[in-house]
Amino acid sequence: MTSYQSQLGEGEGIAEELAESQRSISIAEFFEKNKHMLGFDSGARGLVTAVKEAVDNALDACEEAGIAPDIYVEIQEAGDYYRLIVEDNGPGITKEQIPKVFGKLLYGSRFHAREQSRGQQGIGISAAVLYSQLTSGKPAKITSRTKGGVDAEYFELIIDTDTNEPEIDVEETTTWERPHGTRIEMEMEANMRARNQLHDYIKHTAVVNPHARIELREPSEHMKYERVTDQLPAETEEIRPHPHGVELGTLIKMLDATDSYSVSGFLQNEFTRVGGKTSDSVIDNFRDRHFGREMSWTPPKSHEPADVARALDAAVANKGAEATAEFADRVADALDGYDRVAHHELCDLVDDVADDIEDKHDVTFGSTVRENACEAGWAAIVGAGDGVAVDDDADEYEQLRSDLYAVVDEVTTTQKDDATIQGIADRLAPKFGDSDDARHRLTRDEVREFVRRAADATEEYDDATFGETARENVVEAVWERARRVPDDPPNVTEIAGDRDASSELLEAMRETDIIAPPTDCLSPIESDLIEEGLRKEYDADFYAASTRDASVHGGDPFIVEAGLAYGGDVEAEGKAEVMRFANRVPLVYQRGACATTDVVKQINWRNYNLDQPGGSGIPNGPVVIMVHVASTNVPFTSESKDAVANVPELESEIELAMREAARELKSFLKKRRSMQQRREKQDKLATILPEMAEKLSAVTDNDDLDIDDTLARIMNNVLVERQRDGDTVRLVVENNSDRAADVEITDIVAGSEPVLANGDASVVEMDGEWFVKWSTSVSAGDEATLEYDAGADAEFDISVEGLEDERVTIDA
């Protein structure tokens, strides 16, 4: 069969025929054919994704308006389809915005905002509407009432995929019982095979949004999650981009758009965390890349035969012998105070001295004369040797060789012999002397190339070894010896029009140490509320949470939080439950492709007393592990936002956050194991001691021994003992342990009102019983006594708090 392409090749006008078949497509049309990219790849997952998008929108809307979210989700069977209804009590949506919010992809207010939010692209809820109309052919039904509005607005609409615009079927005002909020109703081809994922999404959303009330009603179940706090997430503020987070194309675009003229103004006005000092540092680094640095050399002393004065005297003509001689001598004398001098420093010195000579001798040192003097002096500095006249037949690079020998010798190890060091210096010096720029102005890369060539030649001809570390040490030493030039950087317009200059500015920004972006653009859950959320949904024995300090990836700030719940009613069989969140949104799919899962598997959980066969993978046992990533730009692996990408900075913070929480778990498990061993020991003693006491009493013919006192002393426990003497009651706390004990004792007395005789205690009457409450601290080896009076018919019931049960012995 003949292909279309082969038919095109047979005739003329192929390009024209191809051009006629080409057309642009709308984003809606693209996702119409690629809905799997947004998480709508099956009926089961499509329903979960639609719920997720609607609930995320509702939470965002409520929080932005400062309203504690109250969200209702209902799924109904509707013949061959499922009907999804999601209601919220948010601020509502204006009549003009409703069609665009629900009927236009890539329409939203958060895409350009650098602040944390659940949704950013403006695809989510409109994608759900698109999936609904594609699978059922029915429009989405939206009801919304703004806060303070008299009536609600009602729309039925679909998305025109050819134009990515809403197509409105019904538009009217209506009544609605909610004072404000939004309701969306969609029918779609779906099934409930992903019921577990749906329930997980709702439950996990409740965990990380403890300020929200969420209700789910579906054909077979009804669940409701109450809020446990009225504390809304902290408000976020939009920030400017960070210099470490922009790319070259973006930087050029910003340079073109800015109103600033200077680079300093551009940096301070367009970026966050850039003030005067930071912009100066960036500009200095830019100068190094754009202009290079000037190598500095040791100048000859004025008393030496090869002094600079002769060179300057010869270069200055027609200024009078006295003025010329004084000029030359003063420059040469001033150089005596320089350890090293670069070309521009010499020229500055020439200008300063020339200005003084002009005033003193009434002569003019014009720019040409000054330039000639500067070049002559520089030639004398870089071409003269110790005790050798400039015009003698000496090595013109002797001074350079001497300086470079000292540099190489200082930064190389003692294993390098003198010949090797001299070989490097001898081969480096001509490269500076013969460079295209007579000022010895070079970039770091050019210096590195000089060193490489010199080292290669030394290894080849001198049978020496000069490794990469030694080479880099020499490069850094030479670069540090070079002087930063004072040239003014190009203005913003010039840099924007020069791609190389823009790239140099970008690299200068990246290599400058800049404070991390501010974190008021983020709203982490915070460790105390993470624990509250876990307590709300998991009845466990232990909870721990950690919130890391902010870090930066690609210029975007992020915060990682982790939480653990262990024991109790948490499922004990099989693998631990891992909950993943990004900007308070549960990630219920693609667990295996997520950086969070990878990091959990890589941690050696056996170090934290959890079962982990093989030392890697998800640990076993009754534990819930949660990780939350809050960022202005979460790096997801795909448009469906189901998994976090494997970014090294992110993975490092996830690991550190989990280890912080896991250390608390390790302490808890270690303590619990210790208490278990202590309890087993006490149980054995409690079995043995009575038999021993009974036999001892029989042999010695003495009274029965007090087993409780003995057990307390053997176990180093805190003994709480009641003693009665008529109406007098004494509570004695005897501390047999090696550390202070803080105890809270409540003695419930019935039948007779107690009267305190001593001690810092209180008596509270309640329903015919008296509660004697006593808090005391007893040092190791000491005891404390509370005394009160009670009638002979009094009955007692004592409880002790503040210590583990295994560390307390009660004889009362």
FILUMMI-933803 format. One record per residue (C-alpha): x, y, z; residue in one letter. Coordinates in steps of 0.001 Angstrom, whole numbers, padded with zeros to 6 digits, always signed. Example, Ala and Ser with C-alpha at 12.3 -4.5 7.8 and 13.67 -1.06 7.14 Angstrom:
REM FILUMMI-933803
+012300-004500+007800a
+013670-001060+007140s
END
This chain:
REM FILUMMI-933803
+000000+000000+000000m
+001375+003404-000949t
+002008+005691+002006s
+000820+009261+002203y
+004421+010447+002466q
+005451+008593-000685s
+002533+010066-002596q
+003591+013553-001523l
+007071+012907-002855g
+005834+012243-006393e
+004705+015723-007233g
+005488+019377-006729e
+004215+021670-003970g
+004870+019189-001169i
+005557+021946+001371a
+002340+023695+000413e
+000329+020477+000853e
+001877+019851+004259l
+001233+023441+005290a
-002475+023073+004491e
-002745+020104+006867s
-001115+021897+009770q
-003149+023781+012387r
-002893+024822+015991s
-004804+022943+018687i
-006244+024217+021927s
-005109+022947+025297i
-008590+021483+025833a
-008363+019534+022588e
-004927+018240+023570f
-006120+016927+026939f
-009272+015581+025326e
-007002+013033+023624k
-004498+012793+026483n
-006720+012756+029562k
-004540+010048+031130h
-001855+012699+031673m
-004165+014410+034162l
-005080+011236+036062g
-008250+010339+034134f
-006935+007116+032601d
-009734+004830+033865s
-013207+005011+035322g
-011967+004020+038771a
-009130+006496+038919r
-011079+009188+037082g
-013644+009334+039877l
-010953+009651+042564v
-009164+012360+040556t
-012397+014318+040081a
-013073+014194+043844v
-009501+015278+044543k
-009642+018271+042200e
-012981+019474+043560a
-011993+019073+047222v
-008610+020756+046678d
-010345+023728+045050n
-012812+023943+047932a
-010068+023881+050578l
-008061+026569+048786d
-011102+028824+048382a
-012105+028543+052034c
-008607+029150+053366e
-008027+032166+051131e
-011237+033677+052512a
-010340+032860+056129g
-013219+030387+056463i
-012911+027080+058332a
-013706+024572+055533p
-016911+022543+055669d
-016882+020213+052656i
-019501+017706+051583y
-018802+015019+048967v
-021487+012708+047630e
-021271+009985+044994i
-024550+008633+043603q
-025288+005850+041171e
-027037+007340+038142a
-027914+004529+035763g
-024828+003723+033724d
-022956+006627+035286y
-021931+008028+038631y
-022952+011455+039812r
-020370+013405+041838l
-021492+016305+044024i
-019067+018476+045969v
-020215+021404+048130e
-018210+023867+050187d
-018874+026867+052411n
-016271+029044+050730g
-016649+032667+049598p
-018381+031684+046375g
-017509+032685+042800i
-018791+035733+040950t
-021183+035262+038066k
-018634+036446+035499e
-015936+034034+036705q
-017960+030819+037061i
-017853+029843+033332p
-014110+030517+033101k
-013168+028708+036314v
-015055+025535+035371f
-015107+025747+031574g
-011605+026878+030541k
-008376+024973+031035l
-005300+026920+032134l
-007413+029638+033705y
-006471+030607+037244g
-004825+033145+039502s
-001965+031144+041001r
+000283+030097+038112f
+002552+033158+038319h
+002280+033549+042097a
+005300+032342+044045r
+003426+031132+047083e
+002180+027778+048329q
-001176+026580+047026s
-002799+023260+046216r
-003468+024094+042593g
-001494+026357+040286q
-002044+025627+036610q
-005808+026127+036471g
-006321+022675+034977i
-007749+020576+037826g
-011480+021231+038149i
-011936+022153+034489s
-010219+018865+033561a
-012796+017054+035702a
-015569+018888+033801v
-013918+017862+030528l
-013733+014198+031607y
-017369+014332+032706s
-018656+015631+029355q
-016439+013252+027356l
-017709+010141+029145t
-021351+011058+029801s
-022094+013803+027292g
-023766+015815+030043k
-022904+019322+031218p
-021527+020174+034621a
-023999+021900+036955k
-022573+024673+039105i
-024273+026626+041871t
-022466+029412+043677s
-023410+032140+046068r
-021014+034859+047116t
-020811+036022+050688k
-023492+038647+051167g
-025182+037797+047871g
-028989+037756+047738v
-029347+034959+045174d
-027176+032110+043985a
-026015+031759+040378e
-026708+028531+038519y
-024909+027364+035363f
-024917+024282+033197e
-021912+024238+030884l
-019448+022195+028872i
-016040+023019+027380i
-015703+023708+023665d
-012504+021732+023063t
-011818+023479+019739d
-011524+026880+021399t
-010965+025987+025073n
-013900+028223+025971e
-017003+027513+028079p
-020229+026705+026247e
-023145+027688+028501i
-026384+025712+028244d
-028218+027228+031237v
-027585+030464+033124e
-030008+031631+035813e
-030359+032859+039375t
-031710+030477+041998t
-032223+030034+045711t
-029829+027973+047839w
-029831+027224+051537e
-026120+027910+051970r
-025357+031576+052811p
-022219+031321+050692h
-020251+028621+048936g
-020033+026612+045728t
-021557+023344+044549r
-020573+021355+041469i
-022420+018333+040111e
-020956+016126+037358m
-021961+012817+035825e
-019252+010576+034460m
-018467+007074+033361e
-016838+005582+036452a
-016797+002720+038922n
-016012+002167+042577m
-013120-000257+042122r
-010809+002395+043601a
-012965+002764+046733r
-009920+002190+048973n
-007973+004976+047257q
-010993+007259+047529l
-011338+006597+051248h
-007590+007029+051718d
-007700+010382+049956y
-010522+011673+052171i
-008998+010290+055374k
-005507+011571+054591h
-006899+014969+053633t
-008523+015106+057066a
-005195+014209+058710v
-003240+017107+057171v
-006148+019543+057281n
-007240+019253+060920p
-009030+022602+060563h
-011499+021143+058034a
-014718+019204+058419r
-015094+016696+055574i
-018054+014417+054908e
-018194+011649+052299l
-021391+009858+051363r
-021157+007131+048718e
-023457+004239+047747p
-022245+001843+050446s
-020625+004006+053126e
-020957+007285+054943h
-017999+008824+056809m
-017474+012133+058505k
-014258+013702+059754y
-014672+016522+062246e
-012231+019386+062612r
-010038+019356+065714v
-008837+022946+065522t
-010147+026301+064372d
-006608+027385+063541q
-006419+028006+059801l
-003120+027608+057938p
-000945+030694+058139a
-001569+033194+055353e
+001071+033162+052656t
+002605+036095+050817e
+003854+036086+047249e
+007609+036503+046846i
+009827+037599+043967r
+012030+035013+042238p
+015263+034005+043919h
+018524+034500+041955p
+019399+030824+042295h
+016163+029718+040701g
+016060+031403+037274v
+017232+029975+033970e
+018928+031785+031115l
+015832+032337+028976g
+013881+033623+031957t
+016719+035958+032935l
+016915+037449+029440i
+013150+037960+029493k
+013403+039711+032863m
+016272+041887+031602l
+014151+042941+028621d
+011133+043734+030794a
+012749+045577+033706t
+012586+049340+034191d
+016034+049332+035797s
+019020+050724+033913y
+021869+049376+036039s
+022610+045763+036914v
+022548+046676+040612s
+019059+048168+040324g
+017843+045199+038304f
+019077+042703+040897l
+017606+044576+043851q
+014246+045357+042232n
+013487+042054+040503e
+014747+039423+042963f
+014150+038505+046573t
+016944+038490+049159r
+019138+040862+047113v
+020232+044082+048819g
+023123+046412+048164g
+025880+044129+049481k
+024545+041070+047709t
+024184+042909+044390s
+027774+044140+044778d
+028926+040546+045267s
+027032+039400+042171v
+028489+042252+040120i
+032008+041410+041336d
+031528+037803+040230n
+030118+039060+036926f
+033207+041239+036409r
+035413+038187+036944d
+033569+036327+034204r
+032971+039220+031807h
+036276+041101+032083f
+038521+038580+033798g
+041024+039489+036509r
+044424+041130+036151e
+047414+039183+037377m
+049483+041025+039994s
+053274+040806+040149w
+055978+041846+042590t
+057384+045210+041429p
+061173+045818+041427p
+062483+048052+044216k
+063499+051626+043385s
+067144+051004+044396h
+067572+048116+041966e
+069262+048623+038584p
+066160+047494+036726a
+063921+050087+038350d
+060676+051475+036978v
+061909+055086+037164a
+064125+054724+034081r
+061258+053285+032068a
+058903+056092+033100l
+061518+058767+032473d
+062014+057473+028936a
+058257+057341+028267a
+057466+060918+029324v
+058609+063486+026774a
+058601+067318+026626n
+057480+067868+030229k
+060707+069354+031522g
+063560+067430+033082a
+062669+068319+036663e
+058966+067458+036381a
+059711+064240+034484t
+062334+063056+036967a
+060125+063804+039983e
+057187+062037+038352f
+059278+058923+037606a
+060903+058813+041035d
+057639+059273+042937r
+055917+056448+041062v
+058918+054175+041625a
+059111+055086+045319d
+055381+054454+045770a
+055741+050992+044266l
+058151+050134+047083d
+055069+049938+049306g
+053331+047361+047100y
+053852+043627+047688d
+052170+043017+044336r
+050679+045315+041733v
+048236+044768+038864a
+048024+046801+035665h
+045046+048936+036689h
+046590+049620+040102e
+049742+050924+038413l
+047643+053127+036119c
+045750+054540+039119d
+049072+055309+040787l
+050363+057025+037618v
+047201+059177+037500d
+047513+060221+041164d
+051170+061212+040838v
+050584+062951+037484a
+047815+065072+039041d
+050189+066260+041774d
+053001+066984+039308i
+050653+069024+037116e
+049674+071233+040053d
+053233+071627+041285k
+055098+072258+038006h
+052309+073799+035919d
+052614+071167+033186v
+050017+068964+031578t
+050113+065173+031646f
+047532+064292+029025g
+045839+060938+028587s
+048323+059789+025949t
+051309+060607+028171v
+049709+058828+031095r
+048916+055767+028990e
+052492+055656+027697n
+053858+055970+031204a
+051552+053202+032484c
+052551+050801+029701e
+056262+051572+030118a
+056078+051029+033866g
+054136+047787+033420w
+056712+046498+030918a
+059457+047203+033461a
+057529+045363+036202i
+056819+042203+034235v
+060091+042134+032274g
+062856+042975+034837a
+064777+040527+037014g
+066699+040932+040242d
+069737+043113+039552g
+069270+042965+035786v
+068803+046114+033717a
+065824+046293+031410v
+067924+046501+028296d
+070368+043740+029271d
+070251+040386+027510d
+068456+038725+030414a
+065416+036470+030512d
+062483+038826+030047e
+060248+036557+032169y
+062588+036223+035149e
+060346+038194+037533q
+057254+036244+036411l
+059072+032956+036914r
+060160+033995+040408s
+056643+035028+041441d
+055040+031900+039986l
+057613+029632+041622y
+056605+031040+045008a
+052900+030516+044230v
+053333+026909+043075v
+055671+026057+045935d
+053190+027390+048517e
+050218+025259+047411v
+051885+021983+046431t
+052875+019213+048794t
+056389+018553+050037t
+056435+015488+047783q
+056943+017766+044769k
+060672+018295+044238d
+062185+021663+043377d
+062727+020714+039752a
+059042+019968+039240t
+057970+023251+040849i
+060529+025147+038788q
+059346+023366+035649g
+055742+024482+036209i
+056822+028067+036925a
+059168+028179+033906d
+056397+027032+031581r
+053674+029221+033082l
+055600+032503+032896a
+055821+032749+029067p
+052107+032035+028772k
+051330+035166+030792f
+054013+037147+028987g
+052804+036090+025546d
+049059+036412+026270s
+046968+038521+023900d
+046124+040946+026688d
+049263+042867+027726a
+047542+043761+030995r
+047580+040046+031892h
+043804+040159+032163r
+042488+036586+032123l
+039399+034611+033097t
+039571+031679+035498r
+039110+029261+032583d
+042076+030830+030782e
+044216+030494+033908v
+043141+026861+034191r
+044155+026244+030579e
+047572+027862+031206f
+048139+025586+034191v
+046990+022498+032298r
+049390+023100+029433r
+052276+023859+031785a
+051582+020746+033874a
+051223+018497+030801d
+054551+019737+029441a
+056257+019244+032815t
+054978+015670+033043e
+056038+014952+029456e
+059518+016478+029439y
+060596+016350+033108d
+059298+012850+033908d
+057245+014293+036797a
+053739+013780+038096t
+051371+016697+038598f
+047858+015448+039403g
+044433+017088+039158e
+044362+018188+042790t
+047747+019896+042516a
+046714+021566+039263r
+043495+022900+040755e
+045376+024169+043807n
+047701+026147+041517v
+044734+027516+039537v
+043044+028743+042739e
+046283+030257+044066a
+046981+032137+040832v
+043369+033292+040641w
+043453+034574+044217e
+046677+036476+043399r
+044926+038191+040486a
+043122+041475+041119r
+039473+042136+040369r
+039178+044894+037748v
+037281+048154+038472p
+035524+048347+035086d
+031862+049308+035240d
+029592+046476+034102p
+027460+046946+030968p
+023986+048322+031528n
+020904+046090+031538v
+020033+046737+027875t
+023520+045745+026719e
+023477+042536+028757i
+019984+041628+027518a
+021194+041952+023921g
+024282+039796+024494d
+023536+036157+025228r
+027077+035491+026478d
+026906+038429+028887a
+023495+037251+030123s
+024937+033779+030702s
+027851+035295+032631e
+025433+037248+034823l
+023417+034079+035457l
+026531+032160+036529e
+027591+035078+038735a
+024202+034966+040468m
+024422+031217+040993r
+027912+031267+042494e
+027122+034090+044932t
+026085+033061+048433d
+022568+034451+048834i
+020236+034001+051788i
+017516+031440+051171a
+014151+032842+050047p
+011745+034001+052762p
+009315+031373+053970t
+006249+033561+054502d
+005192+032247+051100c
+004802+028797+052695l
+002246+027429+055121s
+003510+024216+056728p
+001163+022179+058915i
+003546+022415+061933e
+004473+019457+064117s
+001843+019980+066831d
-001024+019945+064309l
+000488+016956+062506i
+000263+015071+065789e
-003311+016301+066298e
-004253+015103+062826g
-002722+011689+063429l
-004414+011386+066829r
-007743+012275+065229k
-007646+009403+062743e
-005344+006810+064359y
-005739+005411+067886d
-002068+004719+068506a
+000239+004364+071507d
+002816+006843+070287f
+002936+009918+068040y
+005855+012021+066836a
+006254+014797+064288a
+008980+017067+062978s
+008999+020205+060835t
+012306+021048+059160r
+013644+024540+058545d
+013131+025857+055020a
+015489+024775+052230s
+015785+025801+048586v
+015604+023920+045307h
+015909+025790+042045g
+015262+029079+043822g
+011967+027833+045242d
+011733+027480+049038p
+010306+024285+050488f
+009681+022772+053909i
+009493+019060+054668v
+007496+017668+057585e
+007177+014121+058858a
+004949+012314+061325g
+004722+008845+062887l
+001972+006944+064659a
+002829+003604+066277y
+001016+000802+068046g
-002491+000817+069422g
-005134+000088+066813d
-002763+000713+063893v
-002745-002280+061571e
+000038-004562+062797a
+000192-007016+059924e
+002229-006403+056783g
+003980-003240+055659k
+003767+000151+057337a
+001271+002629+055927e
+003069+005441+054088v
+001116+008664+053566m
+002521+011170+051055r
+001425+014804+050834f
+002328+017838+048761a
+000937+021233+049795n
-001577+019475+052068r
-002831+017280+049209v
-002665+013472+049577p
-000821+011609+046817l
-002694+008322+046455v
-001290+006999+043170y
+002189+006227+041757q
+003642+005431+045152r
+006534+003529+043594g
+007543+006502+041426a
+007691+008981+044317c
+010824+010324+045978a
+009127+009976+049376t
+008715+006235+048938t
+012296+005875+047721d
+013653+007646+050788v
+011477+005576+053161v
+012860+002404+051597k
+016477+003567+051844q
+016374+004312+055580i
+017566+001487+057829n
+014511+001313+060069w
+016061-001450+062154r
+018195+001287+063731n
+014915+002639+065090y
+013709-000745+066408n
+011317-001462+063543l
+011205-004729+061641d
+012726-004383+058158q
+013719-007653+056482p
+016931-007222+054517g
+017610-003769+055906g
+015781-001925+053118s
+012252-001378+051877g
+009077-000326+053683i
+009302-001458+057334p
+006830-003932+058806n
+004607-003449+061806g
+001970-001206+063373p
+003319+002116+062157v
+002033+004977+060020v
+004634+007140+058278i
+003611+010480+056811m
+005648+013022+054851v
+004470+016459+053756h
+006275+018688+051252v
+005252+022362+051238a
+006644+024434+048384s
+005884+027262+045992t
+006684+024840+043183n
+006533+021147+044088v
+008576+019175+041513p
+006029+016561+040425f
+006905+013778+038000t
+003902+014465+035738s
+000882+016677+035139e
-001305+014381+037241s
+000708+015434+040338k
+000735+011964+041894d
+004426+011653+042757a
+007270+013931+043827v
+010375+013893+041621a
+013736+012603+042863n
+015391+015937+043554v
+018512+015510+045761p
+017791+018552+047956e
+014250+017322+048523l
+015284+013737+049242e
+017851+014913+051784s
+015270+016953+053712e
+012707+014113+053591i
+015258+011760+055104e
+016266+014222+057825l
+012625+014925+058749a
+011799+011216+059005m
+014914+010501+061055r
+014004+013273+063523e
+010602+011689+064158a
+012065+008167+064110a
+014558+009024+066874r
+011621+009813+069158e
+010028+006498+068208l
+013293+004701+068982k
+013367+006240+072467s
+009747+005235+073048f
+010292+001633+071936l
+013521+001345+073900k
+011774+002616+077015k
+008786+000350+076455r
+011059-002660+076038r
+012882-001697+079230s
+009573-001397+081074m
+008493-004790+079758q
+011694-006398+081036q
+011245-004634+084361r
+007665-005849+084585r
+008718-009430+083877e
+011374-009205+086585k
+008833-007817+089073q
+006384-010582+088218d
+009025-013218+088940k
+009981-011556+092216l
+006327-011242+093172a
+006054-015005+092791t
+009268-015901+094614i
+009318-013393+097496l
+006059-014465+099224p
+007261-018079+099383e
+010628-016997+100760m
+008970-014699+103312a
+006636-017449+104449e
+009490-019893+105004k
+011631-017289+106780l
+008758-016412+109111s
+008242-020100+109917a
+011949-020696+110597v
+012524-017517+112664t
+009099-017569+114300d
+008762-013859+113426n
+005838-011846+112037d
+005148-011918+108309d
+007533-009740+106281l
+006332-006695+104286d
+006822-007966+100764i
+005886-004665+099081d
+008628-002756+100870d
+011183-005403+099997t
+010094-005553+096353l
+010314-001758+096034a
+013864-001714+097383r
+015045-004624+095202i
+013584-003016+092057m
+014719+000508+093046n
+011097+001582+092786n
+009258+004505+094304v
+007217+003083+097174l
+003926+004766+098047v
+002770+003430+101416e
-000288+004193+103591r
+000125+004068+107351q
-002795+004326+109820r
-002650+005253+113475d
-006169+005697+114754g
-007709+008552+112807d
-004303+009651+111532t
-003458+008678+107955v
+000043+009020+106556r
+001001+008714+102918l
+004734+008052+102689v
+006633+008338+099392v
+009988+006544+099594e
+012260+007007+096586n
+014527+003973+096150n
+015634+004969+092649s
+018799+006811+091632d
+017041+009953+090404r
+014477+012430+091677a
+010823+011445+091372a
+007983+013888+090692d
+004686+012247+091627v
+001074+013332+091687e
-001002+011369+094200i
-004785+011389+094381t
-006276+009643+097428d
-010056+009271+097089i
-011595+009130+100560v
-015176+007936+101143a
-017169+007805+104377g
-015284+010514+106272s
-014091+013987+105402e
-010277+014213+105551p
-008602+017088+107399v
-005082+017964+106330l
-002409+018083+109002a
+000641+018865+106910n
+001997+018848+103350g
+001275+020898+100270d
-001986+019221+099322a
-005616+020125+098669s
-008992+018541+099337v
-011856+018706+096832v
-015352+017317+097581e
-017341+015752+094759m
-020512+013645+095009d
-019908+012588+098604g
-016243+011717+098067e
-013157+013722+098936w
-010179+013925+096614f
-006903+014532+098445v
-004524+015818+095737k
-000801+015930+096506w
+002107+016797+094194s
+005598+016258+095542t
+009176+015873+094378s
+011339+013371+096259v
+015102+013231+095788s
+016873+009903+095268a
+017104+008021+098575g
+014715+010409+100380d
+011103+010210+101432e
+008172+012598+101849a
+005101+012293+104078t
+001576+013679+103865l
-000547+013427+106985e
-004280+013920+107415y
-007076+012830+109725d
-009985+010617+108677a
-012604+008658+110585g
-012229+004974+111353a
-014906+004076+108798d
-013103+005895+105947a
-012361+003961+102774e
-009530+004798+100382f
-008657+004445+096719d
-005266+005789+095630i
-003785+006588+092213s
-000235+007697+091369v
+000755+009599+088250e
+004028+011012+086966g
+005918+007715+086797l
+005564+004555+084742e
+003574+001845+086495d
+006647-000385+086424e
+008617+002098+088556r
+005990+002440+091300v
+005102+000040+094101t
+001886+000887+095961i
+001272-000480+099455d
-001947+001230+100377a
END
